[in-house]
Amino acid sequence: MKLKDYLKDKIYFILITLFTYIVYLLIFLAFKVNKELIIALSIILIFTNTLLLIMDYIRKKNFYTNLLMNIERLDKAYLVLETLTKPEFYEGKLLYEAMYEINKSMNEFVHKQEESLIDNKEYIEMWIHEVKKPLASLVLTLNNQKFSLDRKTKNIIKTLEDYIDQVLYYVRSENAEKDYFIKEVDLEKVIKNVGMRNMDDLLMEKIDFKVENIHKKVYTDSKWLEFILNQIINNSIKYKKKDNSYIKIYLEEKEDVVTLIIEDNGIGIPKSDIKQVFDKTFTGNNGRNNRTSTGMGLYIAKNLCNKLGHKIEIESSENKYTKVLISFFKNDYYNVLNK
């Protein structure tokens, strides 16, 4: 709260006070009051009003300065009322009481919304698990038939499974507090599972799947990591070159960081798109040429990595290569689990 702004707000009070002083002065002069008395009364009047303004400014400044500072410091600004003491001046009391009622109303609304979100999340997860059952039965039934499934049918079933998983992990990434379990995980096993899941597509698209030096254990959630890697592999398959395509997975280790790199020699990502690839529903130039692109896979992968404490980055050169780097950090939390 600046003094200049405060004085502007009090301009009518100051002008009326000056006008009153001038009227008193003219009356005193008209009645030929002693000059020394006029000067004494003038000093008292000016001193009293100035003192009142200063006192009023100080107590209001303290309250409003604390209010603004606490709003800036808090991640959740609506909790600012908890940090304030109820002021003594009337305007401040009115503001405090109004904020209390607003805060109370908002808390009730937020609580209802949280309950609704939890209900929706639980329903969606239940629906996904229920959908997976008949889908798994369908696959099993078809595989038990005398005829073998053609690649197109297999691809349709896998696409259904991928989209169902995408919905499931999208829900979990938005409300992930109790949905993941961090423990020591063998990267080789995770990558093997991802490779097996995409084996038919890799063979059909004639993509050389190379895995090098991945004998390492990291702390993560294995199911979440499999989903993340599956999204990345799917993109590599989707945006491959026509000939001599490969996907290479390998590790780099520096001090307390282990980085898993998924590299392909596909069509790459335009420089104009590289900063937006993790944005929600962003498909970019490549996505516009591919109708199956939703722009959600990398967005969900980024969210899951953030929840797990991993760092995910993308490097790419158009028509040359794309590298996705996932870094695993050995922080104190992981060290405690390791003990």
N, C-alpha and C positions, 0 to 999 in steps of 0.2 A: 504493500500500500504506500504510494508516494504522496508526499506532502502536497505537491502541486495539484494532484488529482483530488485530494481531500479538500483543499481550499476552493477548487472549482465547484465541488459539490456543495460547499458552504457559502457560495457567493451571495445568495439571497440574505442569509443571516448576517453576513458582513456588511452588505449594503444597507440593510435595515438598521443595523447597529450604528453605522456612520450617520445615517439620516437622523436617527434619534439623538445622537450626540450633537449634531448641528442645531436641531430644534431646541434642545436644552441650552446650548450656548447662546442662541438668539434670545431666549427667554431671560437668561441670566443677565445678558447685556441690556435688555429692555428694562429690567428692574434694577439696573445699575448695581448688580451684586459685586462685591469686592473681587478684584482681579486675582488676588492670591487664593481666594476660595474657589474661584472658577478653575484655576490651574490645578489646584489640589484635587477637586472633584473630577476633572478631566483625566488626571493621572490614574486615579482610583478606578474610573470607568474603563479606561483603555487596558490597564493592568488586569482587572478582573475578567474582562471578556477575552483577552489574550490567553490568560491562564486557563479559562474554561475550554477554549479551543485546543490548547496544548494537551490538557488532560484527556479530553475526548478523543483527540487524534492518537495519543499513545495507547490507550486501552483498545481502540478499534484496530490500530496498526498491529498490535501483538496478536489479536485474534485472527485477522484476515491473512497476515503473513504466515502464521502457523498453518492455517487452512490451505493456502496455496502451495506451501512447501511440502506438506504431507501428501497432497494430491499428486505432486510430481514424483515423490519418492515411492509411493505405493504402486505395486503392480496392479492391484485391484482398487481403483480409486474410490469405489463405492463404500469401502471400509473406512474412509477417512473420519467418519463420525466417532469411531472408537478411539481415535487419537486426540480428540479435542476435549477441552473442559468447557462446560456451559458458561458462556460469557455473562457479564453483569449488566451490560447496557441493553436497552429494550430491543433495538433493531437486531442485535446479535441473538437475543433470546428467541425472537420470532424466526430468524433464519435457522437456528439450531433445532427448534421444534419442527419446522417445516422439513428440514433434512431428515430428522428422526422418522417422521411419518412416511416420507418418500423411501427412505432406506428400508423401513419395515415392510412397506408394500412391495418393493423390489425383491427383497429376500424371500417373501412368500411366493412371488411369481417365479423366481429362479428355482426355488425348491420344487415347485410343481413341474417346471420344465425339466429339471433333472430326473424327477420320477418318471416323467413321460419318456424321456430319452432312454432311461434304463429299461422301461417296459418294451419300447420299440426295439432296442438292441437285443434283448432276450428273445423277443418274438422272431426277429430276423435270423438270429443264430439257430433257434429251434427249427425254423422253416428250412434253413440251409441244410442242417443235418438230416431232416426228414426227406428233403429232395435227393440228397446223396444216396439214400438207401435204395430207392427204386432205380436210380441211375446205375449203381453198382450191380444190382440184380440184373438189369438189362445187359450190361457188359458181360457178366458171367454167363447168362443164358445164351447170348450170341456166340460167345467163345466155345460153348459146349455143343453148338450145332455142328453138323457134319461139314457144312461149307465154312470157309474162312472169310473173315471180314475184309472187304476191300479197304484200301488206304483212305479213300474219301470218307467212308463211314467212320473209320477210326479217328480221322481228323475232326469230324463233327462232334464225336463223343468227347474227345480231349478238349475241344474248344468249349463245350458245355461245362466240363469240369473246371477248366481254367477260369471261366467267368463266374462260376459259383464260388470258387476260392477267392476270387478278387473281391466279391461282395463281402464275404466273411471277413477277410483281412482288412478291408476298408472300415467296417464296423469296429473291428478290434483296434485299429490304429487311431480311431477317434476317441475311443474309451478303453484305454489299454491297461488301466491300473492293475487288474488282477488276471490279465489274459496271457501273460508271458512268464516264463520261468528260466532264469539265467543259470547255466551250469557249464561245466567243461564239455566241449563238443569237438568231435573229430571232423575236421574239414573234409578229409578224404571221403568219409562216409556220406556227408551231406551232398557233396558234389556228385558222388556216384548215384545217389537217389535222384538228383535232378537230371543227370544224364540218362538214366533209365526211363524216366518219365517222358523225356523228349526224344527218345531213341528213334521212334518211327518217323518223326518229322525230320530228324537229322539225316536219316538214311534216304528218305524220299527226296529231300532237297540236295542230297549229295554234298553235305557239309562235313568237313573233316573236324572231328571233335578231339582236341588235344588237351591233355591234362598233364602238367609238369610240376614236380616238387611241391606237393600239397600235403605232405605228411606233417601236419601241425594241428595242435589243439588250441582252441580259443574259447573264451567265455561269451556265450550268446544263447539265444533260444533256437534250437535246431529247426523246429517247424517254421518259425518266422523267417529264418535265414533261407530255408529251402524255397519258401514262397518268393522272397526277394530275388534269389538267383534264378528262379523259374521265369520271373518277369523279364529279367535281363536277357536270358537265353532266348525267350520268345521273341524279343525285339531283334536280337541278332539274326534269328531265322527269318523273321518277317522282312527285314531290310538287308538281305544278303545280296551279293553280286550273282550274276548268272553262272559264272564259271570259277573253279578253283577257290571255293569259299571255305573258310575255316573259322572255328571258334577255339581260342586258346585260353586256358585257365592256369594261372601260376601265382606264386607268392613272392613278395618282397618284404624283407624284415629289416627294420632300422631301430635300434635301441629298444624302446618300449612300445613300438608300433608294428603290428603285423598287417600288411596290406594284401588283400586278395584282389587280383586283377583278372577281369574277363575281357578279353580282346577279340575283336573280329575284323575282317577285312571287307566289310560290307560297304554300302553306299555312303556311310558316314552321315554326319549332321552338319547342316549349314552353319556357318559362323554366326549368322543372325539369330539362330534358334538355340544355340548352346546354353545360354543363360536361363532359358525358360523351360528346359526339358522336364524339370521337376514340378512345374506349375500344374495345378489341377486342370484337367481336361485339355491341356495344351497338346496339340498334335503336330504343329509345325508344317513345313513344306512337305516333308516325307509323309506325314499322316494324311494330308489332303489327297495324296495320290494312292493312299491305301485305306479303303473303306472300312476295314476291320479295326482300325486304330481308334481307341477310346480316349487316350491321353490320361488314363488313370493309373496304369501299371507303375510307372516311375514315381508318380506322386505318392502312391501308397507305400512303395519301397522306401522313399525318402522319410516318410512319417515313421515307419517301423524302425528304420535305422536310428532316427532321433530318439525314439523311445528306448532302444536297446543301448544307446550310448556309442553307436558306431558312426563313422563319417563316410558318406557316399559322395563321390565326385565323378564327373564324366569329362573325358578328353576325346576330341574327334577332329578329323580332317576330312572334308567332303571328298567322296569317291576314293578314299584311302583306307581309313581305319576308324574304329571307335573303341575306346577303353573305358570300362567302368571300374572304379577303384573303391573298394570297401575296406576301411581301416578299423582295426580292432585295437583298442588301447588297454594297457595293463594298469588300470587305476586301483585305488585303495579298496574300492568296493569288491572288485574281483579278487584281490589278494585275500580279503577276509573270507570270501567263499572258498578260496583254495585251501585255507587252513582247516 
